[in-house]
């Protein structure tokens, strides 16, 4: 694996990719979380997805182990695992490659074709969750505030989405830290969604592909 695309990109953006062996070693430090289907991972400089691909691989292995006997639940929880992965990337070619790499792994593990609803739903989720933007300014490439979708599986084939502004999340996290003035304030008072969506099935999510990138651009 080439860890550098070009010397110019290293000079301009400090872009150096993490080797696979180091990715695995780092994920092993949080092994239980990396193998939990609904644990949430954010990579603020995700590149082409070296970390996120391996997180997804671990999540899908956990899904297979738990739901192998139920194809319906296997599909629902595999999509939930994907929904819990987030990334921000400054460079357009990297974010496109990251989305493609995650989608390829997801489709391969579930035996999906591009025309399948689950494939299209996954592509929509990745367009929302993987943001072309700057993690330092908390802005998208287009200058908008980065928002992230909190996805949840509510059962019977339905998913719930709520959007939160990233800058609000980071500020609220600081306010609720131990010893902070507002540490005793209930979390629901600090973390307020900017938008809540109707509950949707995989088929309904598939129809949204291309219609809304959320905070992804």
Residue frames as a rotation matrix with the C-alpha (Angstrom) as fourth column:
UNK 1
0.572 0.820 0.000 0.00
0.820 -0.572 0.000 0.00
0.000 0.000 -1.000 0.00
UNK 2
-0.369 -0.653 0.661 1.28
0.623 -0.702 -0.346 3.45
0.690 0.284 0.665 -0.96
UNK 3
-0.016 0.334 -0.943 1.10
0.971 -0.221 -0.095 5.70
-0.240 -0.916 -0.320 2.10
UNK 4
-0.302 -0.131 -0.944 1.62
0.037 -0.991 0.126 8.92
-0.953 0.003 0.304 0.11
UNK 5
0.626 0.571 0.531 -0.26
0.581 0.113 -0.806 10.00
-0.520 0.813 -0.260 -3.04
UNK 6
0.455 -0.560 0.692 2.17
0.553 -0.431 -0.713 12.81
0.698 0.707 0.114 -3.83
UNK 7
-0.443 -0.711 -0.547 4.83
0.890 -0.277 -0.361 14.88
0.105 -0.647 0.756 -2.12
UNK 8
-0.771 0.197 0.605 2.85
-0.029 -0.961 0.276 18.01
0.636 0.196 0.747 -2.96
UNK 9
0.312 0.949 -0.042 -0.20
-0.070 0.068 0.995 16.73
0.948 -0.307 0.088 -1.09
UNK 10
0.232 -0.333 -0.914 1.99
0.924 0.368 0.101 15.95
0.303 -0.868 0.393 1.90
UNK 11
-0.790 -0.613 0.001 3.37
0.595 -0.766 -0.244 19.49
0.150 -0.192 0.970 1.80
UNK 12
-0.634 0.591 0.499 -0.02
-0.240 -0.763 0.600 21.14
0.735 0.261 0.626 1.26
UNK 13
0.308 0.932 0.189 -2.23
-0.624 0.047 0.780 19.04
0.718 -0.358 0.596 3.51
UNK 14
-0.398 -0.530 0.749 0.02
-0.910 0.335 -0.247 16.79
-0.120 -0.779 -0.615 5.60
UNK 15
0.625 0.767 -0.145 -1.59
-0.781 0.608 -0.144 13.81
-0.023 0.203 0.979 3.88
UNK 16
-0.638 -0.716 -0.285 -0.04
-0.690 0.695 -0.200 10.49
0.342 0.069 -0.937 4.88
UNK 17
0.373 0.869 -0.324 -2.12
-0.647 0.494 0.581 7.31
0.665 -0.007 0.746 5.06
UNK 18
0.057 -0.277 0.959 -1.99
-0.929 0.336 0.152 4.94
-0.365 -0.900 -0.238 8.03
UNK 19
-0.646 -0.358 -0.674 -0.66
-0.624 0.756 0.197 1.45
0.438 0.548 -0.712 7.19
UNK 20
0.236 0.861 -0.451 -3.10
-0.402 0.509 0.761 -1.48
0.885 0.002 0.466 7.69
UNK 21
-0.125 -0.325 -0.938 -1.09
0.616 0.716 -0.330 -3.10
0.778 -0.618 0.110 10.49
UNK 22
-0.970 -0.244 -0.020 -1.21
0.178 -0.646 -0.743 0.11
0.168 -0.724 0.669 12.53
UNK 23
-0.353 0.924 0.145 -4.93
-0.726 -0.368 0.581 0.54
0.591 0.100 0.801 11.88
UNK 24
0.305 0.470 -0.828 -5.58
0.058 0.859 0.509 -2.94
0.950 -0.203 0.235 13.25
UNK 25
-0.487 -0.580 -0.653 -3.33
0.697 0.192 -0.691 -2.37
0.526 -0.791 0.311 16.27
UNK 26
-0.943 0.156 0.293 -5.10
-0.262 -0.892 -0.369 0.89
0.204 -0.425 0.882 17.11
UNK 27
-0.037 0.993 -0.110 -8.57
-0.699 0.053 0.714 -0.62
0.715 0.103 0.692 16.73
UNK 28
0.030 -0.018 -0.999 -7.53
0.411 0.912 -0.004 -3.49
0.911 -0.410 0.035 18.99
UNK 29
-0.930 -0.369 -0.009 -7.04
0.185 -0.446 -0.876 -0.90
0.319 -0.816 0.483 21.73
UNK 30
-0.517 0.847 0.127 -10.82
-0.749 -0.376 -0.545 -0.37
-0.414 -0.377 0.829 21.62
UNK 31
-0.982 -0.025 -0.189 -11.64
-0.128 0.821 0.557 -3.90
0.141 0.571 -0.809 20.48
UNK 32
-0.582 0.811 -0.056 -15.00
0.656 0.428 -0.622 -4.22
-0.480 -0.399 -0.781 22.22
UNK 33
0.030 0.590 -0.807 -16.27
-0.122 -0.799 -0.589 -0.93
-0.992 0.116 0.048 20.80
UNK 34
-0.527 -0.307 -0.793 -14.94
-0.777 -0.204 0.595 -1.63
-0.345 0.930 -0.131 17.31
UNK 35
-0.954 0.178 -0.242 -16.88
0.050 0.889 0.455 -4.90
0.296 0.422 -0.857 17.27
UNK 36
-0.505 0.835 -0.217 -20.12
0.426 0.023 -0.904 -3.51
-0.751 -0.549 -0.367 18.68
UNK 37
-0.273 0.420 0.865 -22.72
0.961 0.076 0.267 -3.03
0.046 0.904 -0.425 15.96
UNK 38
0.618 0.690 0.378 -24.17
0.668 -0.714 0.211 0.25
0.415 0.121 -0.902 17.27
UNK 39
0.179 -0.629 -0.757 -21.00
0.655 -0.498 0.568 1.93
-0.734 -0.597 0.323 18.53
UNK 40
0.963 0.232 0.138 -20.36
0.261 -0.668 -0.697 5.23
-0.069 0.707 -0.704 16.77
UNK 41
0.015 -1.000 -0.008 -17.02
0.791 0.007 0.611 6.06
-0.611 -0.015 0.791 15.15
UNK 42
0.982 0.165 -0.090 -16.01
0.083 -0.812 -0.578 9.46
-0.168 0.560 -0.811 13.74
UNK 43
0.031 -0.982 0.188 -12.75
0.915 0.104 0.391 9.87
-0.403 0.160 0.901 11.81
UNK 44
0.603 0.310 -0.735 -12.15
0.198 -0.951 -0.238 13.65
-0.773 -0.002 -0.635 11.42
UNK 45
0.035 -0.571 -0.820 -9.56
-0.910 -0.357 0.210 13.16
-0.413 0.739 -0.532 8.67
UNK 46
0.481 0.363 0.798 -10.82
-0.301 0.923 -0.239 9.95
-0.823 -0.125 0.553 7.11
UNK 47
-0.564 -0.750 -0.345 -8.83
-0.586 0.070 0.807 10.02
-0.581 0.658 -0.479 3.86
UNK 48
-0.432 0.379 -0.819 -9.86
-0.728 0.389 0.564 7.09
0.532 0.840 0.108 1.67
UNK 49
0.510 0.838 0.195 -11.22
-0.751 0.323 0.576 5.18
0.420 -0.441 0.793 4.66
UNK 50
-0.368 -0.736 -0.569 -8.35
-0.314 0.674 -0.669 3.09
0.876 -0.068 -0.478 6.04
UNK 51
-0.954 0.039 0.298 -9.79
-0.289 0.153 -0.945 3.19
-0.082 -0.987 -0.135 9.56
UNK 52
-0.222 0.973 0.058 -13.48
-0.866 -0.170 -0.471 3.27
-0.449 -0.155 0.880 8.67
UNK 53
0.138 0.219 -0.966 -13.29
-0.750 0.660 0.042 0.29
0.647 0.719 0.255 6.32
UNK 54
-0.665 -0.464 -0.585 -11.77
-0.007 0.787 -0.616 -1.84
0.747 -0.406 -0.527 9.06
UNK 55
-0.816 0.487 0.311 -14.34
-0.450 -0.197 -0.871 -0.63
-0.362 -0.851 0.380 11.60
UNK 56
0.124 0.903 -0.411 -17.10
-0.989 0.078 -0.126 -1.62
-0.081 0.422 0.903 9.18
UNK 57
-0.167 -0.257 -0.952 -15.46
-0.464 0.872 -0.154 -4.98
0.870 0.416 -0.266 8.58
UNK 58
-0.971 -0.220 -0.097 -15.50
-0.007 0.431 -0.902 -5.68
0.241 -0.875 -0.420 12.32
UNK 59
-0.512 0.850 0.125 -19.10
-0.689 -0.319 -0.651 -4.54
-0.513 -0.420 0.749 12.69
UNK 60
0.182 0.593 -0.785 -20.27
-0.936 0.349 0.047 -6.72
0.302 0.726 0.618 9.81
UNK 61
-0.563 -0.432 -0.704 -18.49
-0.175 0.895 -0.410 -9.71
0.808 -0.107 -0.580 11.31
UNK 62
-0.952 0.257 0.169 -20.41
-0.164 0.041 -0.986 -9.08
-0.260 -0.966 0.003 14.55
UNK 63
-0.103 0.948 -0.300 -23.67
-0.944 -0.188 -0.270 -8.88
-0.313 0.256 0.915 12.60
UNK 64
-0.033 0.024 -0.999 -22.91
-0.672 0.740 0.040 -12.15
0.740 0.672 -0.009 10.82
UNK 65
-0.873 -0.383 -0.300 -22.12
-0.037 0.668 -0.744 -13.88
0.486 -0.638 -0.597 14.09
UNK 66
-0.832 0.548 0.087 -25.33
-0.194 -0.141 -0.971 -12.70
-0.519 -0.825 0.224 15.79
UNK 67
0.046 0.958 -0.283 -27.90
-0.581 -0.205 -0.788 -12.68
-0.813 0.200 0.547 12.96
UNK 68
-0.837 -0.458 -0.298 -26.69
-0.504 0.433 0.747 -15.32
-0.213 0.776 -0.594 10.48
UNK 69
-0.804 0.535 0.259 -29.90
0.522 0.844 -0.122 -17.32
-0.284 0.037 -0.958 10.95
UNK 70
0.267 0.930 -0.252 -32.18
0.663 -0.367 -0.653 -14.36
-0.700 0.007 -0.715 10.18
UNK 71
-0.381 -0.456 0.804 -31.60
0.918 -0.286 0.273 -12.73
0.106 0.843 0.528 6.76
UNK 72
0.501 0.638 0.584 -34.04
0.538 -0.759 0.367 -9.91
0.678 0.130 -0.723 7.56
UNK 73
0.954 -0.160 -0.255 -32.34
0.152 -0.475 0.867 -8.92
-0.259 -0.866 -0.429 10.82
UNK 74
0.081 -0.975 0.205 -28.92
0.822 0.182 0.540 -9.46
-0.564 0.125 0.816 9.27
UNK 75
-0.150 -0.084 0.985 -29.70
0.843 -0.531 0.083 -6.83
0.517 0.843 0.150 6.65
UNK 76
0.770 0.536 0.346 -31.24
0.284 -0.773 0.567 -4.35
0.571 -0.339 -0.748 9.10
UNK 77
0.861 -0.446 -0.243 -28.37
0.181 -0.178 0.967 -4.55
-0.475 -0.877 -0.073 11.58
UNK 78
-0.056 -0.872 0.487 -25.71
0.960 0.088 0.268 -4.50
-0.276 0.482 0.832 8.88
UNK 79
0.113 0.167 0.980 -27.16
0.590 -0.804 0.069 -1.20
0.799 0.571 -0.189 7.68
UNK 80
0.974 0.224 0.029 -27.27
0.099 -0.536 0.839 0.05
0.203 -0.814 -0.544 11.27
UNK 81
0.420 -0.895 -0.149 -23.58
0.690 0.208 0.693 -0.77
-0.589 -0.394 0.705 11.63
UNK 82
-0.286 -0.474 0.833 -22.86
0.916 -0.389 0.093 1.31
0.280 0.790 0.545 8.54
UNK 83
0.502 0.610 0.613 -25.06
0.402 -0.792 0.460 4.12
0.766 0.015 -0.643 9.86
UNK 84
0.945 -0.142 -0.295 -22.85
0.256 -0.243 0.936 4.38
-0.205 -0.960 -0.193 12.96
UNK 85
-0.027 -0.987 0.159 -19.72
0.900 0.045 0.434 5.25
-0.435 0.155 0.887 10.95
UNK 86
0.929 0.338 -0.149 -18.86
0.277 -0.905 -0.323 8.90
-0.244 0.259 -0.934 10.24
UNK 87
-0.052 -0.992 0.117 -16.03
0.930 -0.005 0.367 10.76
-0.364 0.128 0.923 8.56
UNK 88
0.861 0.134 -0.490 -14.85
-0.028 -0.951 -0.309 14.22
-0.507 0.280 -0.815 7.54
UNK 89
0.044 -0.869 0.493 -12.33
0.838 0.301 0.456 14.73
-0.545 0.393 0.741 4.76
UNK 90
0.036 -0.139 -0.990 -10.88
-0.082 -0.987 0.136 17.90
-0.996 0.076 -0.047 3.25
UNK 91
-0.717 -0.477 -0.507 -10.00
-0.526 -0.107 0.844 16.54
-0.457 0.872 -0.175 -0.20
UNK 92
0.169 0.928 -0.331 -12.75
-0.928 0.037 -0.371 15.70
-0.332 0.370 0.868 -2.71
UNK 93
0.038 -0.178 -0.983 -11.05
-0.677 0.719 -0.156 12.69
0.735 0.672 -0.093 -4.29
UNK 94
-0.911 -0.412 -0.028 -10.42
-0.240 0.582 -0.777 11.14
0.336 -0.701 -0.629 -0.88
UNK 95
-0.522 0.770 0.366 -14.02
-0.573 0.001 -0.819 11.48
-0.632 -0.638 0.441 0.33
UNK 96
0.339 0.618 -0.709 -15.32
-0.939 0.264 -0.218 9.98
0.052 0.740 0.671 -2.92
UNK 97
-0.274 -0.551 -0.789 -12.89
-0.452 0.797 -0.400 7.08
0.849 0.247 -0.467 -2.57
UNK 98
-0.929 -0.035 0.369 -13.83
-0.364 0.275 -0.890 6.59
-0.071 -0.961 -0.268 1.09
UNK 99
-0.023 0.996 0.087 -17.52
-0.829 0.029 -0.559 6.34
-0.559 -0.085 0.824 0.23
UNK 100
0.370 0.131 -0.920 -16.77
-0.812 0.527 -0.251 3.93
0.451 0.840 0.301 -2.60
UNK 101
-0.617 -0.702 -0.356 -14.53
-0.412 0.673 -0.614 1.72
0.671 -0.232 -0.704 -0.44
UNK 102
-0.775 0.391 0.496 -17.11
-0.453 0.205 -0.868 1.42
-0.441 -0.897 0.018 2.34
UNK 103
0.252 0.929 -0.271 -19.93
-0.871 0.095 -0.482 0.75
-0.422 0.358 0.833 -0.12
UNK 104
0.044 -0.325 -0.945 -17.88
-0.738 0.627 -0.250 -1.89
0.673 0.708 -0.212 -1.91
UNK 105
-0.913 -0.408 -0.007 -17.17
-0.279 0.637 -0.719 -3.75
0.297 -0.654 -0.695 1.34
UNK 106
-0.473 0.816 0.333 -20.80
-0.584 -0.008 -0.811 -3.49
-0.659 -0.578 0.480 2.47
UNK 107
0.386 0.647 -0.658 -22.10
-0.919 0.204 -0.338 -4.79
-0.084 0.735 0.673 -0.86
UNK 108
-0.276 -0.600 -0.751 -19.54
-0.614 0.711 -0.343 -7.57
0.739 0.366 -0.565 -0.99
UNK 109
-0.956 -0.149 0.255 -20.34
-0.295 0.494 -0.818 -8.84
-0.004 -0.857 -0.516 2.50
UNK 110
-0.301 0.929 0.214 -24.11
-0.370 0.093 -0.924 -8.79
-0.879 -0.358 0.316 1.90
UNK 111
-0.647 -0.005 0.763 -24.00
0.582 0.644 0.497 -9.98
-0.493 0.765 -0.414 -1.72
UNK 112
0.285 0.804 -0.522 -25.67
0.285 -0.591 -0.755 -6.83
-0.915 0.066 -0.398 -3.07
UNK 113
-0.271 -0.252 0.929 -26.01
0.962 -0.116 0.249 -5.42
0.046 0.961 0.274 -6.58
UNK 114
-0.974 -0.211 -0.077 -26.19
0.215 -0.975 -0.047 -1.67
-0.065 -0.063 0.996 -7.36
UNK 115
-0.517 0.845 0.135 -29.89
-0.241 -0.295 0.925 -1.96
0.822 0.445 0.356 -8.20
UNK 116
-0.208 0.436 -0.876 -30.77
0.775 0.619 0.124 -3.48
0.596 -0.653 -0.467 -4.81
UNK 117
0.662 0.557 0.501 -32.64
0.123 -0.740 0.661 -1.27
0.739 -0.376 -0.559 -2.33
UNK 118
0.847 -0.370 -0.381 -30.17
0.440 0.088 0.894 -2.08
-0.297 -0.925 0.237 0.45
UNK 119
-0.153 -0.917 0.368 -27.25
0.985 -0.113 0.128 -1.06
-0.075 0.382 0.921 -1.77
UNK 120
-0.138 0.176 0.975 -28.94
0.467 -0.856 0.221 2.25
0.873 0.486 0.036 -2.65
UNK 121
0.892 0.451 0.028 -29.92
0.159 -0.371 0.915 2.86
0.423 -0.812 -0.403 0.98
UNK 122
0.479 -0.806 -0.347 -26.30
0.765 0.190 0.615 2.29
-0.430 -0.561 0.708 2.02
UNK 123
-0.349 -0.598 0.721 -25.10
0.878 -0.478 0.028 4.71
0.329 0.643 0.692 -0.66
UNK 124
0.375 0.569 0.732 -27.51
0.200 -0.821 0.535 7.34
0.905 -0.054 -0.422 0.67
UNK 125
0.939 -0.049 -0.341 -26.29
0.341 -0.005 0.940 6.82
-0.048 -0.999 0.012 4.24
UNK 126
0.063 -0.998 -0.017 -22.67
0.940 0.053 0.338 7.22
-0.336 -0.037 0.941 3.14
UNK 127
-0.190 -0.065 0.980 -23.50
0.638 -0.766 0.073 10.43
0.746 0.639 0.187 1.27
UNK 128
0.724 0.536 0.435 -24.91
-0.013 -0.620 0.785 11.78
0.690 -0.574 -0.441 4.53
UNK 129
0.948 -0.250 -0.195 -22.37
0.258 0.249 0.934 10.40
-0.185 -0.936 0.301 7.02
UNK 130
0.019 -0.991 0.133 -19.13
0.908 0.073 0.413 11.04
-0.419 0.113 0.901 5.13
UNK 131
0.819 0.417 -0.395 -18.64
0.346 -0.907 -0.241 14.77
-0.459 0.061 -0.887 4.88
UNK 132
0.058 -0.754 0.655 -16.53
0.895 -0.250 -0.368 16.70
0.441 0.608 0.660 2.39
UNK 133
0.837 0.268 0.477 -15.39
0.046 -0.903 0.428 19.43
0.545 -0.336 -0.768 4.74
UNK 134
-0.228 -0.936 0.268 -12.91
-0.132 -0.243 -0.961 20.69
0.965 -0.255 -0.068 7.32
UNK 135
0.331 0.347 -0.878 -12.90
0.718 0.510 0.473 19.24
0.612 -0.787 -0.080 10.83
UNK 136
-0.633 -0.624 -0.458 -11.00
0.774 -0.495 -0.395 22.28
0.020 -0.605 0.796 12.13
UNK 137
-0.937 0.320 0.136 -13.50
-0.297 -0.940 0.169 24.91
0.182 0.118 0.976 10.94
UNK 138
-0.625 0.731 0.272 -16.49
0.276 0.534 -0.800 22.55
-0.730 -0.425 -0.535 11.38
UNK 139
0.093 0.613 -0.785 -17.67
-0.662 -0.550 -0.508 23.65
-0.743 0.567 0.355 7.92
UNK 140
0.530 0.128 0.838 -18.49
0.477 0.772 -0.420 21.67
-0.701 0.622 0.348 4.78
UNK 141
-0.498 -0.708 0.501 -16.69
0.795 -0.142 0.590 22.30
-0.347 0.692 0.633 1.50
UNK 142
-0.116 0.562 0.819 -19.58
0.736 -0.505 0.451 24.60
0.667 0.655 -0.355 0.61
UNK 143
-0.755 -0.316 0.574 -19.17
-0.061 -0.839 -0.541 26.66
0.653 -0.444 0.614 3.78
UNK 144
0.324 0.924 0.201 -22.17
-0.457 -0.033 0.889 25.30
0.828 -0.380 0.412 5.67
UNK 145
-0.114 -0.279 0.953 -22.08
-0.984 0.164 -0.069 24.09
-0.137 -0.946 -0.293 9.26
UNK 146
-0.724 -0.185 -0.665 -21.36
-0.338 0.935 0.108 20.35
0.602 0.303 -0.739 9.35
UNK 147
0.145 0.767 0.625 -24.32
-0.984 0.175 0.014 18.30
-0.099 -0.618 0.780 10.53
UNK 148
-0.897 -0.374 -0.234 -24.31
-0.387 0.922 0.012 14.63
0.211 0.102 -0.972 11.41
UNK 149
0.137 0.961 -0.240 -27.24
-0.702 0.265 0.661 12.24
0.699 0.078 0.711 11.29
UNK 150
-0.699 -0.174 0.693 -27.91
-0.638 0.589 -0.496 10.11
-0.322 -0.789 -0.523 14.35
UNK 151
-0.188 0.604 -0.774 -29.46
-0.659 0.507 0.556 6.94
0.728 0.615 0.302 12.95
UNK 152
-0.619 0.029 0.785 -31.31
-0.662 0.519 -0.541 4.43
-0.423 -0.855 -0.302 15.06
UNK 153
-0.707 0.444 -0.550 -33.02
-0.109 0.700 0.706 1.14
0.698 0.559 -0.447 14.30
UNK 154
-0.550 0.584 0.597 -36.44
-0.832 -0.325 -0.449 1.19
-0.068 -0.744 0.665 15.94
UNK 155
-0.646 0.241 0.725 -37.50
-0.022 0.943 -0.333 -2.30
-0.763 -0.231 -0.604 14.89
UNK 156
0.273 0.828 0.490 -39.86
0.429 0.351 -0.832 -3.79
-0.861 0.437 -0.260 12.29
UNK 157
-0.003 -0.387 0.922 -37.62
0.996 0.082 0.038 -2.62
-0.090 0.918 0.385 9.47
UNK 158
0.799 0.365 0.477 -37.78
0.417 -0.909 -0.003 1.08
0.432 0.202 -0.879 10.38
UNK 159
-0.274 -0.930 -0.246 -34.95
0.942 -0.209 -0.262 3.55
0.193 -0.304 0.933 10.93
UNK 160
0.831 0.480 -0.282 -35.06
0.542 -0.814 0.209 6.93
-0.129 -0.327 -0.936 12.68
UNK 161
-0.185 -0.888 0.420 -32.82
0.871 -0.346 -0.348 9.85
0.455 0.302 0.838 11.70
UNK 162
0.870 0.297 -0.394 -32.11
0.443 -0.821 0.359 12.98
-0.217 -0.487 -0.846 13.73
UNK 163
0.292 -0.773 0.563 -29.62
0.613 -0.300 -0.731 15.64
0.734 0.559 0.386 12.61
UNK 164
0.742 -0.179 -0.646 -27.26
0.520 -0.456 0.723 17.49
-0.424 -0.872 -0.245 14.95
UNK 165
0.817 -0.545 0.190 -24.86
-0.290 -0.672 -0.682 20.33
0.499 0.502 -0.707 14.20
UNK 166
0.362 -0.773 -0.520 -21.29
0.663 0.606 -0.440 19.23
0.656 -0.185 0.732 14.81
UNK 167
-0.518 -0.583 0.626 -20.30
-0.008 -0.728 -0.685 22.53
0.856 -0.360 0.372 16.43
UNK 168
0.245 0.688 0.683 -23.20
-0.803 -0.251 0.541 22.20
0.544 -0.681 0.491 18.89
UNK 169
0.863 0.050 -0.502 -22.18
0.125 0.943 0.308 18.65
0.489 -0.329 0.808 19.73
UNK 170
-0.070 -0.978 -0.196 -18.59
0.637 0.108 -0.764 19.65
0.768 -0.178 0.615 20.47
UNK 171
-0.492 -0.057 0.869 -19.66
-0.425 -0.855 -0.297 22.63
0.760 -0.515 0.397 22.59
UNK 172
0.542 0.793 0.280 -22.22
-0.675 0.212 0.707 20.56
0.501 -0.572 0.650 24.46
UNK 173
0.594 -0.407 -0.694 -19.65
0.445 0.885 -0.138 17.86
0.670 -0.227 0.707 25.15
UNK 174
-0.525 -0.824 0.213 -17.38
0.315 -0.420 -0.851 20.45
0.791 -0.379 0.480 26.75
UNK 175
-0.254 0.509 0.822 -20.24
-0.719 -0.668 0.192 21.89
0.648 -0.542 0.535 28.81
UNK 176
0.758 0.652 -0.007 -21.20
-0.506 0.596 0.624 18.47
0.411 -0.469 0.782 30.13
UNK 177
-0.002 -0.849 -0.529 -17.64
0.085 0.527 -0.846 17.45
0.996 -0.047 0.071 31.08
UNK 178
0.436 0.120 -0.892 -16.97
0.837 0.312 0.451 16.60
0.332 -0.942 0.035 34.71
UNK 179
-0.296 -0.541 -0.787 -16.42
0.831 -0.552 0.067 19.77
-0.471 -0.635 0.613 36.70
UNK 180
-0.819 0.050 0.572 -17.99
0.370 -0.715 0.593 22.05
0.439 0.697 0.567 34.06
UNK 181
-0.866 0.479 0.142 -20.64
-0.475 -0.701 -0.531 24.57
-0.155 -0.527 0.835 35.08
UNK 182
0.047 0.959 -0.280 -23.39
-0.999 0.050 0.005 22.66
0.019 0.280 0.960 33.26
UNK 183
-0.814 -0.466 -0.346 -22.20
-0.474 0.878 -0.068 19.15
0.335 0.109 -0.936 34.07
UNK 184
-0.820 0.522 0.235 -25.39
0.082 0.513 -0.854 18.44
-0.567 -0.681 -0.464 36.03
UNK 185
-0.157 0.785 -0.599 -27.71
-0.845 -0.421 -0.330 19.50
-0.512 0.454 0.729 33.20
UNK 186
0.297 0.325 0.898 -29.47
0.068 0.931 -0.359 16.48
-0.952 0.168 0.255 31.60
UNK 187
-0.667 -0.683 0.297 -27.97
0.300 0.118 0.947 15.47
-0.682 0.721 0.126 28.26
UNK 188
-0.138 0.675 0.725 -31.26
0.990 0.119 0.077 15.96
-0.034 0.728 -0.685 26.40
UNK 189
0.755 0.367 -0.543 -31.16
0.414 -0.910 -0.040 19.63
-0.509 -0.195 -0.839 27.40
UNK 190
0.015 -0.858 -0.514 -27.71
-0.277 -0.497 0.822 20.07
-0.961 0.130 -0.246 25.80
UNK 191
-0.906 -0.372 0.200 -28.02
0.035 0.405 0.914 17.86
-0.421 0.835 -0.354 22.73
UNK 192
0.104 0.979 -0.175 -30.93
-0.105 -0.165 -0.981 19.11
-0.989 0.120 0.085 20.64
UNK 193
-0.338 -0.201 0.920 -31.47
0.812 0.432 0.393 17.92
-0.476 0.879 0.018 17.04
UNK 194
-0.731 0.077 -0.678 -31.87
-0.311 -0.922 0.231 20.53
-0.607 0.379 0.698 14.33
UNK 195
-0.146 0.726 -0.672 -34.16
-0.962 0.054 0.268 18.18
0.231 0.685 0.691 12.42
UNK 196
-0.547 0.088 0.832 -36.00
-0.303 0.906 -0.295 14.94
-0.780 -0.414 -0.469 13.04
UNK 197
-0.676 0.210 -0.706 -37.16
-0.703 0.102 0.704 12.79
0.220 0.972 0.079 10.11
UNK 198
0.504 0.853 0.137 -40.06
-0.864 0.502 0.051 10.37
-0.025 -0.144 0.989 9.73
UNK 199
-0.079 -0.485 0.871 -39.20
-0.389 0.820 0.421 6.73
-0.918 -0.305 -0.253 10.31
UNK 200
0.330 0.091 -0.940 -38.18
-0.943 -0.019 -0.333 5.05
-0.048 0.996 0.079 7.06
UNK 201
0.790 -0.079 0.608 -37.67
0.059 0.997 0.052 1.55
-0.611 -0.005 0.792 5.71
UNK 202
-0.295 -0.930 0.221 -34.69
0.282 0.136 0.950 0.47
-0.913 0.343 0.222 3.62
UNK 203
-0.147 0.314 0.938 -36.82
0.986 0.121 0.114 0.82
-0.078 0.942 -0.328 0.49
UNK 204
0.865 0.501 0.032 -37.76
0.501 -0.865 -0.005 4.37
0.025 0.021 -0.999 1.41
UNK 205
0.423 -0.808 -0.410 -34.14
-0.058 -0.475 0.878 5.24
-0.904 -0.347 -0.248 2.19
UNK 206
-0.324 -0.550 0.770 -33.11
0.697 0.411 0.587 3.84
-0.639 0.727 0.251 -1.19
UNK 207
0.379 0.585 0.717 -35.44
0.913 -0.360 -0.189 6.31
0.148 0.727 -0.671 -2.93
UNK 208
0.910 -0.038 -0.412 -33.63
0.135 -0.914 0.384 9.20
-0.391 -0.405 -0.827 -1.24
UNK 209
0.055 -0.970 0.237 -30.30
0.746 0.198 0.636 8.47
-0.663 0.142 0.735 -2.95
UNK 210
-0.573 -0.401 0.715 -29.12
0.792 -0.495 0.358 11.67
0.210 0.771 0.601 -4.58
UNK 211
0.304 0.813 0.497 -31.88
0.582 -0.571 0.579 13.80
0.754 0.113 -0.647 -3.06
UNK 212
0.869 0.003 0.495 -30.17
-0.366 -0.668 0.647 14.90
0.333 -0.744 -0.579 0.17
UNK 213
0.132 -0.903 -0.408 -26.53
0.271 0.429 -0.862 14.72
0.954 0.003 0.301 1.20
UNK 214
0.758 0.197 -0.622 -27.24
0.642 -0.057 0.764 16.13
0.115 -0.979 -0.170 4.67
UNK 215
0.777 -0.555 -0.299 -24.01
-0.311 -0.750 0.584 17.66
-0.548 -0.361 -0.755 5.96
UNK 216
0.487 -0.593 0.641 -22.02
0.547 0.779 0.305 15.70
-0.680 0.203 0.704 3.41
UNK 217
0.182 -0.453 0.873 -21.05
0.911 -0.255 -0.323 18.52
0.369 0.854 0.367 1.08
